[in-house]
Amino acid sequence: MRGLEAEEREKRVKSAIGEEAGRGFDLQAGGLLRARLLRVGEQEHVLLVTMHHIVSDDWSTGVMVRN
């Protein structure tokens, strides 16, 4: 995504988020947490963290995303 205009980078990031959100989890195979790092600029990254609802609750999610 490096070298793209800001608008195109944002479009691609949103597309990646949509794709990730649409992927299901195989509860029998495990793997209830996924992480994907997108490099969108020389020093700019977007971390996508997707977790199944059975491995988190409101409190722990709040701790994870707190600044």
KOLTORTOR-251279 format. One record per residue (C-alpha): x, y, z; chain. Coordinates in pm, 1 decimal. Each point is the difference from the previous one (the first is absolute). Layout:
+----------+----------+----------+------+
:       c1 :       c2 :       c3 : unit :
+----------+----------+----------+------+
:        X :        Y :        Z :    A :
...
+----------+----------+----------+------+
This chain:
+----------+----------+----------+------+
:       c1 :       c2 :       c3 : unit :
+----------+----------+----------+------+
:      0.0 :      0.0 :      0.0 :    A :
:    300.7 :    224.6 :     22.8 :    A :
:     21.0 :    254.6 :   -278.1 :    A :
:   -377.2 :     26.3 :    -40.5 :    A :
:   -201.4 :    315.3 :     48.3 :    A :
:   -159.6 :     36.9 :    345.1 :    A :
:   -350.1 :    -56.5 :   -136.7 :    A :
:    100.7 :   -324.2 :   -173.6 :    A :
:    183.9 :   -123.4 :    312.4 :    A :
:   -308.2 :     64.8 :    212.0 :    A :
:   -215.9 :   -183.9 :   -252.5 :    A :
:    230.1 :   -303.1 :      9.1 :    A :
:     19.9 :      0.0 :    379.6 :    A :
:   -379.8 :      7.9 :     23.3 :    A :
:    -17.1 :   -283.9 :   -251.3 :    A :
:    245.4 :   -208.1 :    206.6 :    A :
:   -205.0 :     71.7 :    312.8 :    A :
:   -317.2 :   -115.2 :   -176.5 :    A :
:    167.8 :   -317.8 :   -123.6 :    A :
:    132.6 :    -79.6 :    346.9 :    A :
:   -335.2 :     68.5 :    163.9 :    A :
:   -166.3 :   -238.7 :   -245.1 :    A :
:    232.6 :   -290.9 :     76.0 :    A :
:   -147.7 :   -249.8 :    239.2 :    A :
:    165.8 :   -207.0 :    268.2 :    A :
:     25.8 :   -378.0 :      0.9 :    A :
:    -74.9 :    -78.8 :    362.8 :    A :
:    115.8 :   -360.8 :    -31.1 :    A :
:    337.5 :     92.3 :   -149.5 :    A :
:     67.2 :    274.8 :    254.1 :    A :
:    169.2 :    326.3 :    -77.3 :    A :
:   -251.4 :    239.0 :    156.6 :    A :
:    223.5 :    303.6 :    -34.6 :    A :
:    152.1 :    137.4 :   -321.0 :    A :
:    233.3 :    293.6 :    -58.6 :    A :
:     97.4 :    161.0 :   -328.9 :    A :
:    240.4 :    290.9 :    -42.9 :    A :
:    -51.4 :    226.4 :   -299.5 :    A :
:    285.3 :    228.6 :    -99.5 :    A :
:   -164.1 :    306.5 :   -149.5 :    A :
:    295.1 :    236.9 :      2.8 :    A :
:    370.1 :     15.4 :     69.4 :    A :
:    -71.7 :     37.2 :    372.5 :    A :
:   -374.4 :    -53.4 :     10.6 :    A :
:   -165.0 :   -331.6 :     77.6 :    A :
:   -347.2 :   -128.7 :     76.5 :    A :
:    -37.7 :   -298.3 :    231.2 :    A :
:   -314.5 :   -205.5 :    -49.8 :    A :
:    -85.7 :   -220.6 :    295.3 :    A :
:   -297.5 :   -229.8 :    -38.7 :    A :
:   -119.8 :   -216.3 :    284.8 :    A :
:   -293.6 :   -229.5 :     48.5 :    A :
:   -244.9 :    126.7 :    259.2 :    A :
:     57.9 :   -302.9 :    222.7 :    A :
:    356.9 :    112.3 :     75.9 :    A :
:    -80.0 :    354.9 :    105.8 :    A :
:   -245.8 :    212.0 :    190.2 :    A :
:    -66.6 :    374.7 :     20.6 :    A :
:    249.8 :     55.3 :    280.3 :    A :
:    292.3 :   -185.2 :   -162.1 :    A :
:    -69.1 :    159.1 :   -338.0 :    A :
:      4.3 :    342.3 :    169.3 :    A :
:    337.2 :    -77.8 :    158.1 :    A :
:    140.8 :   -105.6 :   -335.5 :    A :
:   -104.5 :    312.2 :   -190.1 :    A :
:     63.5 :    256.2 :    273.7 :    A :
:    256.5 :    266.1 :    -94.0 :    A :
+----------+----------+----------+------+
